[in-house]
Every structure is written in structure tokens, then in C-alpha cells.
């Protein structure tokens, strides 16, 4: 059985891991079923139903559905509840709008949709934790298991919050985790601060005067203006942001004119891109400079430019005490040498950030990339697949956070 090899080769410790390893095949089957039936954000009807079915079998105390449209929350009461504590654990459920190019038996059965980020594995790990916690109940308080829709660009965490998630389930802290192919199985990473960047969308609309390509002097060429703006905005980070801070501006798409009209100069052009930052001060600086620079560059050519700046996901920033606690819990499972406590932040984004804006907590990374290639294909790749070997460890990490944060009183 996969779990036995994982435990022996990586020396995973603890009662939770040993217990969960016994039903590793069941959570693997669930994970692969979810992988074969991917669904986009707020469309996770099949996924939510399978989660509810599995939670009922696990014997959780309460199941709440329809939170944030398709979100599911399960409650598991500990053996005691002396202080009324509640701890949240979150897993995302949605897939991506991409075509899968794998050929294994559990590949996507839906054309154009794929679990290319491992949310199927995250969901299965949390179900595994639910089964263990419901069977053992070795904690003092209530575990709140949050199965979240729409992480991939739909802000499902925000939707659940706006639907009363934390009013109905007032957790003292919340934890989430994500698989990471560039880390080896059996390793866990965390940072007592920023983990993921804020993700903002920028749309720059340039208006000039169209005309004949043979007579450009009669026009105000928006394509030329766009080219100068593309070049100019690259100086914002290098000449405005402190070197010790971090920011990225990427203009990733441009639309202007018609490809079949080689001599027709368009009257407008549109640029679309993203801004990534960790600090709200840097975020505000970049937004202001984008408005100033694009307006000024366009004006210099006799055109106009309007910047639409949309703040989508805030930065994912761990609270230091909870990050340190999570690292200690991870260490109790895999040992000190396999816990990275100062993991380098990623410029990617994550809507778990909305939860961390309201509650203390931490976002962790769990390694899944084998040297032989299993699980090492990076996220959002058409040949990605979750490494099932880490399912018991991820479930045990979830469960151990509950057991150690809400430990039973010493007798």
C-alpha cells in the first residue's frame, strides 16, 4: 500500500498518520473520482454532493450546504468542549477551464475542464481528516471543515464569508494548505508572513484617431501609444518600488485593429495585465503610478488612456503565531529537517487571503514532487496530477492542527 512506503521512507510520525494510512485506498479512490469529474467555480454540484456523501459516511456531527453557492461546511465535536473553541480547516474544490492531456484511467471525463491544480487532492485530504477526527475525537472543541468553491478566479472564499461563514461558525483560527510540486513528498513549508501575493487586474483603454496606414500623419496611432506604454510601465517597479519590496507588473494581452486589415489603423487599443504585490502601500503606489504614467504617455502622442484597476485577491499573509504553531505541528509529523519555516513567498495569488484578513491562521505548502517525476509536473499544466502518496500526510496534518490547537486537558 502506498501509505506504508511513504511512512517508512519519510519516517512520518504520529497516531493520526498511522490511523489515516489504514484507509488510504478509500481517500485515493475519492480523489480520483473527483479528478475524473472536474467542475468550475460555483458549479461544483457533483463535487459537493460527493463530499456530503463522504462526510455522512465519516460520521460528522453536522453538514451545512449552499454556503457561498456550492460550499459545504462540516462540524465535528471533540470529546470535550470546555472552552467552546472552534478551529477552521479549509480545502478548495474547483477545477480549471483547460484540456487534460494525461492518459490514466481517472483523467477528466469532461472536455475542456481539468483538475490542474490539485484541488481534488485538497478535498480528499480534508475528507480523510474528517473521518479520523470523527472516529477518534481526541480534542476539546469543535472542528469546522470548510469545503470552498471557486478559488480559481471566482473569490469563493469571499462568497462564503459574505454568506455568513464566520458568523455561523466563529472559528478562533483557520488553516489551509496547497500541494507544491517543487517540494519533495514528506516536506512541509510555511512562512510567518506573506505566502502569496495580491493579484490585481489592469485594463488600459487607449483612444486615438484611426485612419489609413499609408497616411499615419493624419492619425493618432493607438498601437504606437500602446507600445510606448508597454515599455514605460516596466520602469514603475524598477524606479518607484524599493529594492527590498516586491512587485510585478505584467501586460499580458493586447487588442487593436483587425489582422486582415493590414492598412487600416485602428482608433483604439486595449491592454490587459496583472499587478502582484505583498504590501498594501506598494499596491497603492503601483496603482497610482500606472494611472499617472499611462495618462501622460498617451497625452504626449495626442491620445488618451484610461486605466481600470481591479483589486481581485489580497495578499495571503500568515499570522506569525499561527504560522509558528503550524510549523511545530508539521515537525511533530515529519521531523524538524523536513519543515521549511521560511518558505519563499510566491507571486501567485490565493483567495484564502480573504479568510486570513478576518481570522488568524496560516497557509501551508505540502510537497508532492517525486524525483522520478510523479507529482512533479507543475500546477496548471495539462499533464499535472495530484500525487496520491501524500494524501494520508495531508489529512494527518489537518487533523493534528485540530488535536494540538484544541488539546484535551491533561488528566
C-alpha positions in Angstrom: 0.0 0.0 0.0 1.3 3.5 -0.9 1.0 4.8 2.6 3.2 2.1 4.1 6.1 3.1 1.8 5.6 6.7 2.5 5.7 6.2 6.2 8.8 4.1 6.2 10.8 6.1 3.7 9.9 9.5 5.1 9.6 8.5 8.8 6.2 10.1 9.3 5.3 10.1 12.9 2.1 10.2 14.9 -1.1 8.4 15.7 -3.1 10.4 13.2 -1.0 9.4 10.2 -1.0 5.7 11.2 -4.7 5.7 11.6 -5.4 7.5 8.3 -2.9 5.3 6.4 -5.3 2.4 7.0 -7.9 3.9 4.8 -5.5 5.4 2.2 -7.1 3.4 -0.6 -10.6 4.9 0.1 -9.4 8.5 0.0 -7.4 7.8 -3.1 -10.5 6.5 -4.8 -12.4 9.6 -3.8 -9.6 11.8 -5.1 -9.5 10.1 -8.4 -13.3 10.2 -8.8 -13.2 14.0 -8.2 -10.4 14.3 -10.7 -12.5 12.5 -13.3 -15.4 14.9 -12.7 -13.9 18.4 -12.7 -16.2 21.4 -12.2 -15.6 25.2 -12.4 -16.2 27.6 -9.6 -19.8 27.8 -8.2 -20.7 24.8 -10.5 -19.3 22.2 -8.1 -22.6 20.3 -7.9 -21.2 16.8 -8.3 -18.2 17.6 -6.1 -20.3 19.0 -3.3 -22.6 16.0 -3.4 -19.7 13.6 -3.3 -18.2 15.5 -0.3 -21.5 15.4 1.5 -21.9 11.7 0.9 -18.4 11.0 2.2 -18.9 13.2 5.2 -22.1 11.3 6.1 -20.1 8.0 5.9 -17.4 9.6 8.1 -20.0 10.3 10.8 -19.5 14.1 11.2 -22.0 15.8 13.5 -23.4 18.4 11.1 -23.3 19.2 7.4 -24.2 22.6 6.1 -24.6 23.2 2.4 -25.1 26.0 -0.1 -22.7 28.4 1.7 -21.3 30.6 -0.9 -23.5 28.9 -3.5 -21.9 25.4 -3.6 -19.7 25.5 -0.4 -20.0 22.8 2.2 -19.2 23.1 5.9 -18.9 20.1 8.3 -18.8 20.2 12.1 -17.1 17.6 14.3 -17.4 17.9 18.0 -14.5 16.8 20.2 -14.7 14.5 23.2 -15.0 17.7 25.3 -15.9 21.3 24.7 -14.8 23.0 27.9 -13.9 26.4 26.4 -16.1 26.4 23.3 -13.2 26.7 20.9 -13.6 26.3 17.1 -10.8 25.7 14.6 -11.3 26.0 10.8 -9.7 23.8 8.1 -10.2 24.8 4.5 -9.9 22.9 1.2 -10.8 24.3 -2.3 -12.9 22.1 -4.6 -13.0 23.7 -8.1 -11.1 22.8 -11.3 -9.7 24.8 -14.3 -11.0 25.5 -17.8 -8.2 23.6 -19.5 -7.9 20.4 -21.5 -6.2 17.5 -19.8 -3.5 15.6 -21.8 -3.0 12.7 -19.4 -4.0 9.1 -20.3 -4.6 7.4 -17.0 -7.9 5.8 -16.1 -9.1 8.8 -13.9 -8.4 11.6 -16.4 -11.0 14.2 -16.9 -14.3 12.9 -18.4 -15.4 16.5 -19.2 -13.9 18.1 -22.3 -12.2 21.4 -21.6 -12.1 21.0 -17.8 -9.4 19.6 -15.6 -8.2 19.4 -12.0 -4.9 21.0 -13.0 -4.1 22.5 -9.5 -4.8 19.6 -7.1 -8.0 20.8 -5.5 -9.2 17.3 -5.9 -6.4 16.2 -3.6 -7.0 19.0 -1.2 -10.7 18.0 -0.9 -9.8 14.3 -0.4 -7.2 15.2 2.3 -9.8 17.2 4.3 -12.3 14.3 4.0 -9.6 12.0 5.3 -9.1 14.3 8.2 -12.9 14.4 8.8 -13.0 10.6 9.0 -10.1 10.4 11.5 -11.5 13.3 13.7 -15.0 11.8 13.8 -13.7 8.3 14.7 -11.3 9.5 17.4 -12.5 12.9 18.7 -9.2 13.4 20.6 -9.7 17.2 21.0 -11.5 19.8 23.1 -13.7 21.9 21.0 -15.3 21.9 17.5 -13.5 21.3 14.2 -15.0 23.3 11.3 -14.2 21.8 7.9 -14.7 24.2 5.1 -15.0 22.9 1.5 -14.8 26.0 -0.6 -15.9 26.6 -4.1 -14.5 28.9 -6.7 -10.8 29.5 -5.7 -9.7 29.8 -9.3 -10.6 33.4 -10.0 -14.1 33.4 -8.5 -13.2 34.5 -5.0 -15.2 31.6 -3.5 -13.7 32.3 0.0 -15.1 35.8 -0.2 -18.5 34.5 -1.3 -18.6 32.1 1.7 -17.6 34.9 4.1 -20.3 37.2 2.7 -22.8 34.3 3.1 -22.1 34.3 6.9 -19.4 31.7 7.2 -17.6 33.2 10.2 -20.8 34.5 11.8 -22.3 31.0 11.7 -19.0 29.3 12.6 -16.9 31.7 14.6 -13.6 30.0 14.5 -10.6 31.3 16.5 -8.2 30.5 13.7 -8.3 28.9 10.2 -5.7 26.9 8.3 -5.3 25.9 4.6 -2.7 24.1 2.6 -1.8 23.6 -1.0 0.3 20.9 -2.7 3.6 22.1 -4.1 5.3 20.1 -6.9 8.7 21.7 -6.4 8.9 20.3 -2.9 9.5 16.6 -2.1 6.8 14.4 -0.6 7.1 14.4 3.2 8.2 18.1 3.4 6.0 20.9 4.6 6.6 24.7 4.1 5.3 27.8 5.8 6.3 31.4 6.4 5.4 33.7 9.3 4.3 36.4 7.0 3.5 36.7 3.3 2.9 33.4 1.4 1.2 34.6 -1.8 0.9 38.0 -3.5 -2.1 40.2 -4.1 -3.5 39.7 -7.6 -4.9 42.8 -9.4 -6.2 43.1 -12.9 -5.4 46.1 -15.0 -7.2 47.2 -18.2 -5.7 50.1 -20.2 -8.0 51.6 -22.8 -6.2 53.8 -25.4 -8.1 56.1 -27.7 -6.6 57.7 -30.7 -7.7 58.6 -34.2 -7.9 55.8 -36.8 -7.1 56.1 -40.5 -5.2 54.8 -43.4 -1.9 53.1 -42.7 -0.4 54.9 -45.7 -1.1 58.3 -44.2 -0.2 58.0 -40.5 0.3 61.7 -40.2 -3.5 62.1 -40.4 -4.0 59.8 -37.4 -3.2 59.4 -33.7 -1.9 55.8 -33.7 -3.1 53.9 -30.6 -0.8 51.0 -31.5 2.2 53.2 -31.2 0.9 54.6 -27.9 0.3 51.1 -26.6 3.9 50.1 -27.4 5.3 53.1 -25.5 3.0 52.4 -22.6 4.1 48.7 -22.5 7.7 49.9 -22.3 7.2 52.7 -19.9 5.3 50.8 -17.2 8.2 48.4 -16.8 10.0 51.3 -15.2 7.4 51.6 -12.4 8.8 48.8 -10.3 12.5 49.4 -11.0 12.3 53.2 -10.4 9.5 53.5 -7.8 9.4 50.4 -5.6 12.1 50.0 -3.0 14.5 47.1 -3.9 13.7 45.3 -0.7 10.0 45.3 -1.5 8.4 43.1 -4.2 6.1 43.9 -7.1 5.4 42.6 -10.6 3.6 44.3 -13.5 2.9 42.2 -16.5 0.9 43.3 -19.5 -0.2 40.0 -21.0 -2.6 40.8 -23.8 -3.2 43.5 -26.4 -6.1 44.0 -28.8 -6.1 46.6 -31.6 -7.4 46.5 -35.2 -8.1 43.6 -37.4 -5.5 41.1 -38.6 -7.0 41.0 -42.0 -6.9 44.8 -42.5 -3.2 45.5 -42.9 -3.6 49.1 -43.9 -6.3 50.2 -41.5 -5.0 52.0 -38.5 -7.5 51.4 -35.6 -8.9 54.1 -33.4 -8.4 52.3 -30.1 -6.3 49.7 -28.4 -6.7 47.8 -25.2 -4.0 46.3 -22.9 -4.8 43.8 -20.2 -2.4 42.6 -17.5 -1.8 41.9 -13.8 -0.1 43.5 -10.9 1.3 41.4 -8.0 2.3 42.9 -4.6 2.7 41.9 -1.0 2.3 45.3 0.7 -0.8 47.4 0.6 1.5 50.5 0.4 3.3 49.1 -2.6 0.0 48.1 -4.2 -1.3 51.7 -3.8 1.9 53.1 -5.2 1.8 50.9 -8.3 -1.8 51.7 -8.9 -1.2 55.5 -8.7 1.9 55.4 -10.9 0.0 53.3 -13.6 -2.7 56.0 -13.8 -0.1 58.8 -14.0 2.2 57.2 -16.5 -0.4 55.8 -18.9 -2.2 59.2 -19.0 1.0 61.1 -19.5 2.4 58.8 -22.2 -0.9 58.9 -24.2 -1.1 62.7 -23.8 2.3 63.1 -25.3 1.1 61.5 -28.5 -2.2 63.3 -28.5 -4.2 60.3 -27.4 -6.0 59.4 -24.2 -5.5 56.4 -21.9 -7.9 55.2 -19.1 -6.6 52.7 -16.6 -9.2 50.4 -14.9 -7.5 48.9 -11.8 -9.4 46.0 -10.2 -8.2 44.6 -6.9 -9.1 41.0 -7.0 -7.3 38.9 -4.4 -5.5 40.5 -1.5 -2.1 39.1 -0.4 -2.1 35.9 1.6 -0.3 36.8 4.8 0.0 34.3 7.6 -0.3 35.5 11.2 3.1 34.8 12.9 1.9 32.9 16.0 -0.3 30.5 13.9 2.5 30.0 11.3 4.9 29.1 14.1 2.3 26.7 15.6 1.6 25.1 12.2 5.4 24.5 11.8 5.6 22.8 15.2 2.6 20.6 14.3 4.3 19.7 10.9 7.5 19.0 12.8 5.7 16.5 15.0 4.7 14.6 11.9 7.8 14.7 9.6 10.7 15.9 11.8 12.5 19.3 12.0 14.6 18.8 9.0 11.6 18.4 6.7 9.8 21.5 7.7 10.8 24.7 5.9 9.9 27.6 8.2 10.9 30.5 6.0 9.4 29.3 2.7 9.9 31.8 -0.1 6.7 33.6 -0.9 5.1 33.1 -4.3 3.9 35.9 -6.6 0.9 33.7 -7.4 -2.4 34.5 -5.6 -4.9 32.6 -3.4 -8.3 33.6 -2.2 -7.7 32.0 1.2 -6.3 35.6 1.8 -9.9 36.8 2.4 -10.2 34.4 5.3 -6.8 35.5 6.7 -7.9 39.1 6.6 -10.6 38.3 9.2 -9.1 35.4 11.2 -5.6 34.5 12.5 -4.3 31.5 10.6 -1.7 30.0 8.2 -1.5 28.8 4.7 1.0 25.9 4.2 2.6 24.1 1.4 2.8 20.3 1.3 5.4 18.7 -1.0 4.3 16.3 -3.6 7.0 16.1 -6.4 8.9 12.8 -6.6 12.4 12.8 -8.2 11.1 10.1 -10.7 8.5 12.6 -11.9 5.4 11.5 -10.0 3.6 14.6 -8.9 6.4 16.9 -10.1 4.6 18.4 -13.1 3.8 22.0 -12.0 0.4 23.5 -11.3 -1.9 24.5 -14.2 -0.1 22.2 -16.6 -2.2 19.9 -18.9 -0.2 16.9 -17.6 -0.4 17.7 -14.0 -1.8 15.2 -11.5 -2.0 15.1 -7.7 0.4 12.7 -6.0 -1.9 10.3 -4.1 1.0 9.2 -1.9 0.8 12.3 0.2 -3.0 12.0 1.0 -2.5 10.4 4.4 0.1 13.0 5.4 -2.0 16.0 4.3 -5.0 14.5 6.2 -2.9 13.9 9.3 -1.6 17.5 9.1 -5.2 18.8 9.1 -6.2 16.6 11.9 -3.1 17.3 14.0 -3.7 21.0 13.8 -7.1 20.4 15.4 -5.8 18.0 18.1 -2.8 20.2 19.1 -4.7 23.5 18.9 -7.6 22.2 21.0 -5.8 19.6 23.1 -7.7 17.7 25.7 -7.0 18.7 29.3 -4.3 16.7 31.0 -5.7 14.2 33.4 
